[in-house]
Amino acid sequence: MSYFVTGATGFIGRYLVSNLLKRKGTVHVLVRKGSEKKLEAIAAKMGWDRKRIVPVAGDLSKPKLGLSAAQVKALAGKVQHFFHLAAIYDLSADAASQQVANIDGTRHAIELAAAIKAGCFHHTSSIAAAGLYPGVFREDMFDEAEGLKDPYLRTKHESEGIVRKECKVPFRIYRPSMVIGHSKTGEIDKIDGPYYLFTLIKKMRQTLPQWVPTLGIEGGRINVVPVDFVADAMDHIAHKKGLDGQCFHLVDPEPMRFGELMNTFCRAAHAPEMTMRLDARMLAVVPGAVRSAVTNLPPVKRFTSMLLRDLKLPPATLAFITYPTRFDTRVAERALKGSKIAVPDLEGYAWRIWDYWERHLDPDLFVDRTLRGHVANKVVVITGGSSGIGRASAIKVAEAGAKVIIVARGEEELFKTRDEIIAAGGKCWAYTCDLTDLASCDALVKTVLDEHKAVDILVNNAGRSIRRSVELSYDRFHDYERTMQLNYFGCLRLIMGFLPVMTQRRKGHIINISSIGVLASSARFSAYVASKAALDAFSRCAQAEFSGKNIAFTTVNMPLVKTPMIAPTKMYDSVPTLTPEEAADLVVKAIIERPSRVATRMGIFAATLNAVAPKAYEVIMNTAFEMFPDSAAAKGDRKALKDEKPTNEQVAFAALMRGVHW
């Protein structure tokens, strides 16, 4: 027995070849010039008997697959089964490449099969050949296909049509559904089909606890099968007599709806399930002209594009959420009867599919997440850089190869930090500046731009915190003025100073160190939280204006950090706090990922609870307010400052609400 296989190094092909090698005979495999090493690597990985694998140099885009007359003569009359699997199975591929691989490649394959007088031509088509047929598509149907505008659907349909009309040797056609990983190992070679949804599932898992119910889409029935089922079925059917000229649907006879499929993988990923699902067919009541007009509005198109890019979803996949076609499998079932080859239950192996994707294919695995990759040789300005979070951040950024500019009011500690960074091999410049003085801010901006030409990243870290109740602030209006001056106006002056050059260069990143107090609305911090909230609000507004210019704004809602700023409140000595180094890690995260916000789960939970149940949240915060009185420092009682100690109840409550300022 002798075989010829195109696409043997492809995902289905490699498993089919493994099955063929379990039988007697030689397997000739088409290999493009330059791909010999790939064949060797796959052969070694799959454990193929290399003595029975015969590479045949050729090209899918050329007549008779580019084989010479001598090669054709050597194969003539020796090949009983010609398997054609080489094609593009990719919704995001361009139309030209799909034309060459799917249509021209199929025509050239059947030319070669006829030239070498192959016993049977086995064509691997796809359920895509049915297009978007509304209803049940039988295995004896072909011309009835509808909705073939998409290049992938069209070329898969046309390539099958070429086999039906032009093939001069007996043929059999196989239409697999969306092929996912191996049901025993989870292995797959690329992201396709339902894998495009995995990024969304991962984001849901990162954002919400598993038990939280979420809203999803019901959609149409999405047919998926594991690669081992397809390879086993093709191998069995190909060797069964009396089936020439027939077509076989290698699909799941009981496919899941889109919502069910999503939830199956949500369970595998330990992500929250979409327990409330809206039927996407409800949109059908909206006239097509209206839908088109809305989706083509510039803001809608831009938002959709951003969302798809963030979730790494090709736009073409959206059409398959409401996939209208189901597939009859009676012919395939008869051919497989007694073989024990059947589609396994997805619920039983979905965890393997997810695990393999998360370990090997998750796009985030290939993103440069090193700090060096984002700051090397870039100018990074950090205010409040002489101590605390600013100092720790400056050290980390300098170690990663950035040109660090640290800014502070006090000269001694500032220059000491600069010298320490330089001694460690980093690049650092130090400039004194009083950020409460707008003229001093302007002078700093001018000096930095004159000496360094531009700023790539600005970290507004310098700040002042005041823990004092409103009742004790009636005669201390200056607390609000000086806090706003530094935490808001000083930061704003630097942002406005550096933005023009960032805009001109069309790149830049502004990171504002805010507080978890903005999310939690912490009592006794009205001056501090209001100033930080003002900066947060400015950032959100500015981000809308500058995102199209590749300038990012990130707000870091920092939890409680053990710095000199909180030293006057002795109670904080006994509650959980971050170290400056741990806080600097959040700054690093902001630099690498460039998100709109970096916040702890506690901060997000507090803001969510406040939005959903504001009265209940008010009771919680008032309880905390009564439990944590003004400190001796806030009262100006220096004698009591030495004896101030937290109660056990205060420590327990602070530990429960970890990171929140009390």
Residue pairs with C-beta under 8 A, 6 or more apart in sequence:
1 23
1 24
1 25
1 80
1 81
2 25
2 26
2 27
2 28
2 78
2 79
2 80
2 81
3 20
3 25
3 26
3 27
3 28
3 79
3 80
3 81
3 82
3 83
4 27
4 28
4 29
4 30
4 56
4 75
4 79
4 81
4 82
4 83
4 112
4 113
4 116
4 118
5 13
5 16
5 17
5 20
5 27
5 28
5 29
5 30
5 83
5 85
6 13
6 29
6 30
6 60
6 65
6 83
6 84
6 85
6 86
6 105
6 109
7 13
7 30
7 84
7 85
7 86
7 87
7 124
8 14
8 16
8 17
8 27
8 29
8 30
8 31
8 39
8 85
9 29
9 31
9 35
9 38
9 39
9 42
10 85
10 86
10 189
11 179
11 188
11 189
11 190
11 227
12 85
12 124
12 176
12 179
12 227
12 230
12 231
12 234
13 83
13 85
13 86
14 42
14 46
15 182
15 227
15 228
15 230
15 231
16 83
16 85
16 231
16 234
16 235
17 27
17 29
17 46
17 48
17 53
18 46
18 47
18 48
18 231
19 231
19 232
19 235
20 27
20 235
21 27
21 48
21 49
21 52
21 53
23 239
25 52
25 80
26 52
26 53
26 54
27 52
27 53
27 54
28 54
28 55
28 56
28 75
28 79
29 39
29 53
29 54
29 55
29 56
30 56
30 58
30 60
30 65
30 86
31 39
31 55
31 56
31 57
31 58
32 57
32 58
32 59
32 60
33 57
33 59
36 55
39 53
39 55
42 48
43 50
43 53
56 67
56 71
56 75
57 66
57 71
58 65
58 66
58 67
58 71
59 65
59 66
60 66
60 86
60 100
60 101
60 104
60 105
60 108
60 109
61 100
61 101
61 104
61 105
61 108
62 108
63 108
63 111
64 72
64 108
64 111
64 112
64 115
65 105
65 108
65 109
65 111
65 112
66 108
67 75
67 112
72 112
72 115
72 116
75 116
76 115
76 116
76 117
77 116
77 117
78 116
79 113
79 116
79 117
79 118
79 119
80 118
80 119
80 120
81 118
81 119
81 120
81 122
81 238
81 239
82 109
82 112
82 113
82 116
82 118
82 119
82 120
82 121
82 122
82 169
83 122
83 124
83 234
83 238
84 106
84 109
84 110
84 113
84 121
84 122
84 123
84 124
85 124
86 101
86 105
86 109
87 101
87 102
87 105
87 106
87 124
87 156
87 159
88 97
88 98
88 101
88 102
88 152
88 155
89 126
89 179
89 192
90 152
90 192
91 150
91 152
91 192
91 314
91 316
91 317
92 314
92 316
93 151
93 152
94 151
95 151
95 155
98 151
98 152
98 155
99 151
99 155
102 155
102 156
102 158
102 159
103 155
103 158
103 159
103 162
105 159
106 123
106 159
106 162
106 163
107 162
107 166
109 121
110 121
110 162
110 163
110 166
110 167
110 168
110 169
110 171
113 121
113 167
113 168
113 169
114 167
114 168
114 169
117 169
118 169
119 169
119 170
120 169
120 170
120 171
120 172
120 238
120 244
121 163
121 167
121 169
121 170
121 171
121 172
122 171
122 172
122 174
122 234
122 238
123 159
123 160
123 163
123 167
123 171
123 172
123 173
123 174
124 174
124 176
124 234
125 156
125 159
125 160
125 163
125 173
125 174
125 175
125 247
126 156
126 175
126 176
126 177
127 137
127 175
127 176
127 177
127 178
127 223
127 249
127 251
127 325
127 327
128 152
128 153
128 156
128 157
129 142
129 145
129 153
129 156
129 157
129 160
129 175
130 137
130 141
130 145
130 157
130 175
130 325
130 327
131 145
131 146
131 147
131 148
131 153
131 154
131 157
131 325
132 146
132 147
132 148
132 153
132 319
132 323
132 324
132 325
133 144
133 145
133 146
133 147
133 324
133 325
134 146
134 324
134 325
135 324
135 325
135 326
136 325
136 326
136 327
136 328
137 144
137 145
137 325
137 326
137 327
137 328
138 328
138 330
139 175
139 246
139 247
139 248
139 249
139 327
139 328
139 329
139 330
139 331
139 332
140 247
140 331
142 160
142 161
142 164
142 247
145 157
147 153
148 154
148 157
150 316
150 319
152 316
160 173
163 171
163 173
164 171
164 173
170 244
170 245
171 244
171 245
172 237
172 238
172 243
172 244
172 245
172 246
172 247
172 248
173 246
173 247
173 248
174 230
174 233
174 234
174 237
174 247
174 248
174 250
175 247
175 248
175 249
175 250
175 251
175 327
176 225
176 230
176 250
176 251
177 223
177 224
177 225
177 249
177 250
177 251
177 252
177 255
177 327
178 192
178 193
178 194
178 222
178 223
178 224
178 225
179 192
179 193
179 224
179 225
179 226
179 227
179 230
180 188
180 193
180 194
180 195
180 224
180 225
180 226
180 227
180 353
181 187
181 188
181 226
181 227
181 352
181 353
181 356
181 357
182 188
182 226
182 227
182 228
182 352
183 226
183 228
183 229
183 344
183 348
183 349
183 352
184 228
184 349
184 352
185 352
185 356
186 349
186 352
186 353
186 354
186 355
186 356
186 357
187 356
188 195
188 227
188 353
188 356
188 357
188 361
190 361
191 198
191 312
191 357
191 361
191 363
193 224
194 222
194 224
194 261
194 265
195 357
195 361
196 312
196 313
196 314
196 317
197 262
197 265
197 313
198 265
198 269
198 354
198 357
198 358
198 362
199 311
199 312
199 313
199 362
199 363
199 364
200 311
200 313
201 262
201 265
201 266
201 269
201 271
202 269
202 271
202 358
202 362
202 364
203 311
204 214
204 266
204 271
204 272
205 269
205 270
205 271
205 272
208 214
208 271
208 272
209 272
210 270
210 271
210 272
211 272
212 272
213 272
213 273
213 274
213 275
213 276
214 272
214 273
214 274
214 275
214 276
215 274
215 276
215 277
215 278
216 259
216 262
216 263
216 274
216 276
216 277
216 278
217 258
217 259
217 274
217 277
217 278
217 279
217 280
217 321
218 257
218 258
218 259
218 277
218 278
218 279
218 280
218 281
219 257
219 258
219 259
219 279
219 280
219 321
219 322
219 323
220 257
220 258
220 280
220 320
220 321
220 322
220 323
220 324
220 325
221 255
221 256
221 257
221 258
221 323
221 326
222 255
222 256
222 257
222 258
222 261
222 320
222 323
223 251
223 252
223 255
223 326
223 327
224 252
224 255
224 261
224 346
225 250
225 251
225 252
225 343
226 343
226 344
226 349
229 250
229 341
229 342
229 343
229 344
230 250
232 341
233 248
233 250
233 332
233 336
233 341
234 250
236 335
236 336
236 339
236 341
237 243
237 248
237 332
237 335
237 336
240 335
243 335
246 331
246 335
247 331
248 331
248 332
248 335
249 327
249 328
249 329
249 331
249 332
250 332
251 327
251 329
251 332
251 343
252 343
252 346
253 329
253 333
253 343
255 326
256 264
256 346
258 280
258 321
258 322
258 323
259 274
259 277
261 346
262 274
263 273
263 274
264 346
264 347
264 350
265 350
265 353
265 354
266 272
266 273
266 274
267 273
267 347
267 350
268 350
268 351
268 353
268 354
268 355
269 354
269 358
280 321
280 322
281 322
283 291
294 300
295 301
295 304
304 315
307 313
308 314
308 315
312 363
336 342
368 374
369 592
370 400
370 592
371 396
371 397
371 400
371 588
371 591
371 592
372 400
372 401
374 400
374 591
374 592
375 397
375 400
375 401
375 402
375 456
375 457
375 591
376 400
376 401
376 402
377 401
377 402
377 403
378 402
378 403
378 456
378 457
379 402
379 403
379 405
379 448
379 452
379 454
379 455
379 456
379 457
380 397
380 402
380 403
380 404
380 405
380 455
380 456
380 457
380 458
380 459
381 405
381 407
381 448
381 455
381 457
381 458
381 459
381 494
381 498
382 390
382 393
382 394
382 397
382 404
382 405
382 406
382 407
382 459
382 461
383 390
383 407
383 408
383 433
383 435
383 459
383 460
383 461
383 462
383 490
383 491
383 494
384 390
384 407
384 408
384 461
384 462
384 463
385 391
385 393
385 394
385 404
385 405
385 406
385 407
385 408
385 414
385 417
385 430
385 461
386 406
386 408
386 410
386 413
386 414
386 416
386 417
387 408
387 413
387 417
387 563
387 564
388 561
388 563
388 564
388 565
388 580
388 583
389 461
389 513
389 558
389 561
389 563
389 580
389 583
389 584
389 587
390 406
390 408
390 459
390 461
390 462
391 406
391 417
391 580
392 579
392 580
392 581
392 583
392 584
393 459
393 461
393 583
393 584
393 587
393 588
394 404
394 406
394 417
394 421
394 428
395 420
395 421
395 424
395 426
395 584
396 584
396 585
396 587
396 588
397 404
397 588
397 591
398 404
398 421
398 424
398 426
398 427
398 428
399 424
399 426
401 427
402 426
402 427
402 457
403 427
403 428
403 429
403 452
404 421
404 426
404 427
404 428
404 429
405 428
405 429
405 430
405 431
405 448
405 452
405 455
406 414
406 417
406 418
406 421
406 428
406 429
406 430
406 431
407 414
407 430
407 431
407 432
407 433
407 435
407 444
407 462
408 414
408 430
408 432
408 433
408 462
409 432
409 433
409 434
409 435
410 432
411 432
414 430
414 432
415 430
417 428
417 430
418 428
418 429
418 430
421 427
421 428
422 428
429 451
429 452
431 444
431 447
431 448
433 440
433 441
433 443
433 444
434 440
435 441
435 462
435 486
435 490
435 491
435 493
435 494
436 482
436 485
436 486
436 489
436 490
438 489
438 490
438 493
441 490
441 493
441 494
441 497
442 493
442 497
444 494
444 497
445 493
445 494
445 497
445 498
448 455
448 498
449 455
449 497
449 498
449 501
453 501
454 501
454 502
454 505
455 498
455 501
455 502
455 508
456 507
456 508
456 509
457 508
457 509
457 510
457 511
457 591
458 494
458 495
458 498
458 508
458 509
458 510
458 511
459 511
459 513
459 587
460 491
460 494
460 495
460 510
460 511
460 512
460 513
460 535
461 513
461 587
462 486
462 490
462 491
463 486
463 487
463 513
463 528
463 531
463 532
463 565
464 482
464 483
464 486
464 487
464 528
464 565
465 483
465 515
465 525
465 528
465 565
465 566
465 661
466 479
466 483
466 525
466 527
466 528
467 524
467 525
467 528
467 568
467 569
467 630
467 631
467 633
467 634
467 661
468 476
468 479
468 524
468 527
468 630
468 634
469 523
469 524
469 625
469 630
469 634
470 526
472 630
472 634
472 635
473 479
473 480
473 526
473 527
479 527
480 526
480 527
480 530
483 527
483 528
483 530
483 531
484 527
484 530
484 531
484 534
486 531
487 528
487 531
487 532
487 534
487 535
488 531
488 532
488 534
488 535
488 538
491 512
491 535
492 535
492 538
495 510
495 538
495 542
498 508
498 510
499 508
499 510
499 546
499 551
501 508
502 508
502 549
502 551
503 546
503 549
503 551
506 549
506 550
506 551
507 550
507 551
508 550
508 551
508 552
509 551
509 552
509 554
509 591
509 594
510 539
510 542
510 551
510 552
510 553
510 554
511 554
511 556
511 587
511 590
511 591
512 535
512 536
512 539
512 553
512 554
512 555
512 556
513 556
513 558
513 587
514 532
514 533
514 535
514 536
514 555
514 556
514 557
514 558
515 522
515 525
515 528
515 529
515 532
515 557
515 558
515 661
516 522
516 557
516 558
516 559
516 560
516 599
516 600
516 602
516 603
516 606
516 659
516 660
516 661
517 525
517 528
517 529
517 532
517 660
517 661
518 529
518 532
518 533
518 536
518 557
519 557
519 599
519 603
519 604
519 606
519 607
520 602
520 603
520 606
520 607
520 610
520 621
520 657
520 660
520 661
521 529
521 606
521 610
521 617
521 621
522 529
522 621
522 660
522 661
522 662
523 621
523 622
523 624
523 625
523 628
523 662
524 625
524 628
524 630
524 634
524 662
525 661
535 555
536 555
539 553
539 554
539 555
540 553
540 555
540 596
542 553
543 552
543 553
543 596
546 553
552 594
553 596
554 590
554 594
554 595
554 596
554 597
554 598
555 596
555 597
555 598
556 586
556 587
556 590
556 597
556 598
556 599
557 597
557 598
557 599
557 600
557 603
558 578
558 583
558 586
559 577
559 578
559 600
559 602
559 603
559 658
559 659
559 660
560 566
560 572
560 575
560 576
560 577
560 578
560 659
560 660
560 661
561 577
561 578
561 579
561 580
561 582
561 583
562 572
562 577
562 578
562 579
562 580
563 580
566 572
566 577
568 631
568 633
568 641
569 631
569 633
569 634
570 631
570 632
570 633
570 641
570 644
570 645
570 646
571 628
571 631
571 644
571 645
571 646
571 650
571 654
571 662
574 645
574 646
574 650
574 651
574 654
575 646
575 650
575 651
575 654
575 655
575 662
576 654
576 655
576 658
576 659
577 659
578 659
586 598
589 598
590 598
600 658
600 659
602 657
602 658
602 659
602 660
603 659
603 660
606 617
606 657
606 660
609 616
609 617
609 620
610 617
624 653
624 657
624 662
627 649
627 650
627 653
627 662
628 650
628 653
628 662
631 641
631 644
632 638
632 639
632 640
632 641
632 644
633 641
646 654
650 662
653 662
654 660
654 662
